[in-house]
Amino acid sequence: MSNKAVPTRPHITRSARRRVAATVVVLFIIMSVFVARLVDIQVVRAEALTADSVGNRSVDQTVYGSRGGIVTEGGVVLAESVMRYDITVSPKNVGKFTRAIDGSDKRATVTVAQASAELGAVTGQSGDAIQLIISDALADNPKSDFAYITKQVDVDALRAINKLDIPWLYPRTNPSRVYPNGAVAGNIVGFVSGEGKAQAGLEIGQDACLASENGTETYQKGADGVRIPGSSNTTKEAVDGGDVVTSIDSDLQFFVQQTLAARAQETGAAWGTAVVQDAKTGKLLAVADYPSVDPNNVGGTSDPDDRGSRAFTESFEPGSTLKALTAASVLDAGVADLNTTVLAPYRYLPSNGANINDSHQHPDQQMTMSDVLVDSSNTGMSKFGEMLTAKQRYDYLTKFGVGTSTRAGFPREDGGILHPYQEWDAQTAYATMFGQGLTTTALQVASIYQTIANDGVRMPVQLVEGCRHADGTTTGQPDTTGTRVLSEKSANETSEVLEMVYNNSWVSNVWNIPGYRVAAKTGTAQMPNGRGGYSKGYLVSVSGFAPADDPEYVVSVSLADPVKLNSSAAPAPVFQEVMSQVLKKYRAVPSGDPAPDLPTSR
């Protein structure tokens, strides 16, 4: 018989069993809580929590579309957008950091003060100023994640900043507006504000074409606030604006501006305009204003009135340049011809009670249409003009475009003033025959002469050729349909009369252009004083076209109150220089046959 002990079963007391059971119950409860919490997180609140989580590490950023350019028909850029960069900082993440020393494996510690000083050396700020930006942001919000250090630095500055390798700086793209040709066509092009909002000129007039649409992108950031490489996701594509194509010739524009400015300064004129227009198409080749504005430095132009284009927005009584319109109307209506004469006194007192006089004393004179325009006789033109009814003259004025804007695409264009003929008083009924009692803009006067030059067909004044989009398509092209205002015969006869003026006027030696036949007329008109009357100043002008035997180009020049030479001799040299340059630049064929010698009473 063996002496080995028989193993016995361990005895579990009742209390132990209770403890085990309690432990199991507690574990079950804990597991149930975890499961419930898991279901709540992953099922019940999954979408909201995911959004919150992404929001804590996702950053939305604007992607700027590029504003379209303003260019000439020949492709010269007058306005464009270039990329600039805003330098931003995450204030809550600002602190000292390490960076490699000269590309080696060794690293040096950079303090906030040192980093700020290095950054300021690039941006033109002091290190203290940069630290103040950061501290002010944190004072407003201890968890601040965004503040501007500086805005719109160029790409060279951006590269220098990136080389500093400061981890809490974040460049953001921000397109900026620049005008490569400065003041050339500046009054036409206009400008934008520092925030990129269109303010004047074509910038605002063609904003629907130029304006871009910004997009957005989202990127992920780490716990340290640093952008995670490769985490960008475009949520809305940016759309670039279209390019506005103009009819302006930039080289000619420069020449005209310089010529106008020189003469305006020489004669002490308050302001001036000069317009060059293609006689056959109506396209504006140059529209110069004095004073001019540089859109890159609008603040350098003190008077806000000088920041736009008076050629479009300033109407005035044109004076004697409008006599060409009255002469054309009379000839077209057939109530007189080039042989018809009228008796022109120094002072004419029509039966309706008007009182008209010429600029100088003279005896009663028999005058043909040529005599009237050469002498610029108000009384002689009144005698011819009264051959038409008031309604007939009003209809011709409106057909020539007086009283309505040219619709050339320039904002706030002045349509001038032409009251209905039923409202004309006795004096206005006659004054409108020789350029008073109504107002026109420089563009409207040029259009009148374009109509006469183009065999009586008025072409729409064209400044904007259209809006050119990124895909190469062009929209918004102007209407190029001409409107007949005069018969070809009456337009050509008027042109011949204007040639007589050019050859026989008292300024004929000033505006002479050898080799070409030219048709032109001077004008002198009193300027309003702003109180319903006239000031002592005059607006003096010259308008005409060449070559007169086959007209191609119209030039119209106006100078306001040239105190040192208050007569048509002030703008005549500008007309001569500009027209000579135009004929040379575009290689106009010199005239062959001599100008006609029309009937005169002398």
KALIN-V195539 format. One record per helix or strand. SS is the DSSP state (a for helix, b for strand). FROM is the first residue (numbers start at 1). LEN is the number of residues. Records with the same first field share a line. If there is no record, write none. Layout:
BEGIN
SS = FROM-LEN / FROM-LEN
END
This chain:
BEGIN
a = 14-31 / 46-12 / 91-3 / 112-12 / 127-14 / 155-9 / 186-4 / 201-5 / 207-4 / 250-18 / 295-6 / 304-4 / 310-4 / 319-15 / 369-7 / 378-8 / 390-10 / 421-3 / 426-6 / 442-12 / 488-17 / 548-3 / 569-17
b = 58-6 / 70-3 / 77-13 / 97-4 / 107-4 / 147-7 / 169-10 / 192-1 / 198-1 / 213-1 / 215-7 / 227-1 / 233-4 / 239-1 / 243-4 / 271-8 / 283-8 / 316-1 / 342-3 / 347-2 / 356-2 / 365-3 / 417-1 / 439-2 / 457-2 / 462-1 / 464-5 / 474-2 / 483-2 / 518-11 / 534-13 / 553-8
END
